Amino acid sequence: MRFYITLLLLTFIINNQILCQFLNSEVIANSEIESILYSGLGKYYYVNSFDVNLRKIDQEYYIQDKSNLLKDCFVFVAKDSLTYSTILFGVYKAGTVLWKSREFSCGKSIIFSGDIWQIRNLKPDKVYVIFQLPFIPDGYESNIWLISWDGINGSIVNEVNSEDFSTISSTTNSIKFVDIDGDGNEELLGVKVDSTIYHTEIDTSISYAGKTLYTWNGNIISDYGATLPDILPKNKFDATINTTLKFNNNTFTYKYLVANSANSIQSIQTFAIDTDIDTLIEKQVPSKWICFNSTFLMVIFTVDPFYIDDEDSKIAPGGNDISFTLLSNNLPSIEKFYLQGYNGDSNDFNNLRNNSKSGYTVVPTVIFDTLNTQSYLDTLINYCIKSFKLNWIINQNTTDKYDSLFNAAKTQLQQNNNNVVRTTLQTVLQQVNIDSTNNLTSEAYALLRYNTEYLLEQIPQSSPNLLVRLTNSQGNQIPASNVMYYEGSWKDAVNNGDGTFTVITTKPTVSIRMFYEYANQTVNNVPAQNNTYTFITVNAAVQLKNSSGNLIDEGTVQYYAGAWRNFGTTVNGVAYKELLPVNYSFRMTYEYVSIDKQQNLSENPVVDFNTVLCTIKVTNVNNQPLEGANTKYYSVAWRDIGLTDSNGEITKELLPKNLSFRATYNNVSQDKQQDISVNNLVEIMLNVP
């Protein structure tokens, strides 16, 4: 509570500071303008001025000066101090009256206190100031004066009658503006009373259709017979909607991002979609907007009437995009959206469908408890066709692909082959993820993905003739690459999409082949009716030990299955991998030397590799040991072993293989090739004394 009280006090203080600021500036300007008028006209005038810059922040007045033609200016009206009936208008800036009108002898006393001011860009190159001056004695009837200003020159735009009155008057305290022809320029609207006097209307409940009107778009219209059309155009804009859909915690989040082109004439004040608000869990409405459900089963977002004159509340041409969010449990479908522009009056929801810009997007739709899967597949096919027409699916080939898959699923469903249907729908989901990058927009992706996932959940898995599964050595099911069975030739089993495969055959027994990690295992004479067969991998362990029998690291292991495949690197001397229990070739690489070994994992899942302690002994021609001789061995390149000791020897653990060795002493080198698996002592004699 203390926080809100503090906030209210701060708001009050700030608003009062602003009020004091422009009141002080206008008091000073009034005094200066009165002095200038007295010195120029020889008469004393009371002046009521209006600080354009400061009043822009005061919501009581409507100010629209996009070209800043009145920057740092005051607009003013002055009445003579004797009769209060002679008036003139002008523009003042920094001690100078830039322009003033002639004096008008209105014949009635003018009340300053009720003045209404508006400044509008009814034309791009001019700003128009509207004065509304109440008369004495009743103060209810006002004279409306229209002043144009191009930054240098001003002029009175409205006509003046023989009594020096403006021919426009009002019995209210407001002026109405609409864009009658939809050209982006507003017109002032009034109802004809007689041949000379025209009244503006404020009551928005009054219908203007068919009435004789006074309109003004910056030039007086000589023929006052203009009539307001039945519907004011509210579609003078170009907009785009981007829709994204996310699914989390059993809830779909529909997000609509609306953008208004910089070339548009009108701002957007209403966004609506064809869906029932009762299907929604939550609505996230932009600031200064409201949301409600119409009688036409349409969810409508529109600018709060309280903020309708606030330019920032609407989606302005070239301005910031505005997002609207709906939360629902319901799946996406294709329905129409409607966008309606702002045209100077209240919303017109009755004409929303025919006086707007419309298109198609994805919206929540109700799914009935009783689902006809055949009909639902027809719905998905229809989504594909419509998505292509809406450019949500980018090309014909992609459309044909999904059309073919859904039609195949229909045929498979008619054959009661649920497992194959499930496989086809899994293929759709795989392709949707692939195509989401380039071939599908966010709308098409949402339609195809989430509706296919829903349909897949509704199709049960058929009771298989032979269910084939794969588990690891701990008994946990793992996904196989493929399963084949032999029936005259090797055929693919049905992938159930959950890591299992189904063999559908009339034979009592079959041979089946499991594929995993590039290898395969075949078993024969497996009962094929109402049976489950489980392939089990083994936890293959490849070990590297030194000559002392101790486990050592840094050994890199591969196995051969069509090509050499990565197995792993020894950790604490051992590398592990789950593999099918068949015969493999293994390769161990240690210190750049590789050796191969073949082993059937069904007989022994532990594959041992051992190094030998290779000793290189270097002597001279007199068979004396050479200390400090540099030694190397060759494996793809020459690799360092080290310098011999006082006995002329050096040792290194190496895999037992035929290798080339080299000893160098005093620039004399000698090579020797030797299979250290047969003899691990390599003796090299150098031709040195």
Secondary structure, 3 states (H helix, E strand, C coil): CHHHHHHHHHHHHHHHHHHHHHHHHHHHHHHHHHHHHHHHHCCCEEEEEEEHHHHCCCCCCEECCCCCCCCCCEEEEEEECCCCCEEEEEEEECCEEEEECCCEECCCCECCCCCEEEEEEEECCEEEEEEEEEECCCCCCEEEEEEEECCCCEEECCCECCCCCECEEECCCCCEEECCCCCCCCEEEEEECCCCCEEECCCCCCCCECCEEEEECCCECCCCCCEECCCCCCCCCCEEEEEEEEEECCEEEEEEEEEECCCCCCCEEEEEECCCHHHEEEEECCCCEEEEECCCCCEEEEECHHHCCCHHHCECCCCCCEEEEEEECCEEEEEEEEEEECCCCCCCHHHCCCCCEEEEEEEEECCCCCCCHHHHHHHHHHHHHHHHHCCCECCHHHHHHHHHHHHHHHHHHHCCCHHHHHHHHHHHHHHHHHHCCCCECHHHHHHHHHHHHHHHHHCCCCCCCEEEEEECCCCCECCCCEEEEECCCEEECEECCCCCEEECCCCCEEEEEEEECCEEEEEEEEECCCEEEEEECEEEEEEEECCCCCECCCCEEEEECCCEEEEEECECCEEEEEECCCEEEEEEEECCEEEEEEEECCCCCEEEEECEEEEEEEECCCCCECCCCEEEEECCCEEEEEECCCCCEEEEEECCCEEEEEEEECCEEEEEEEECCCCCEEEEECCCC
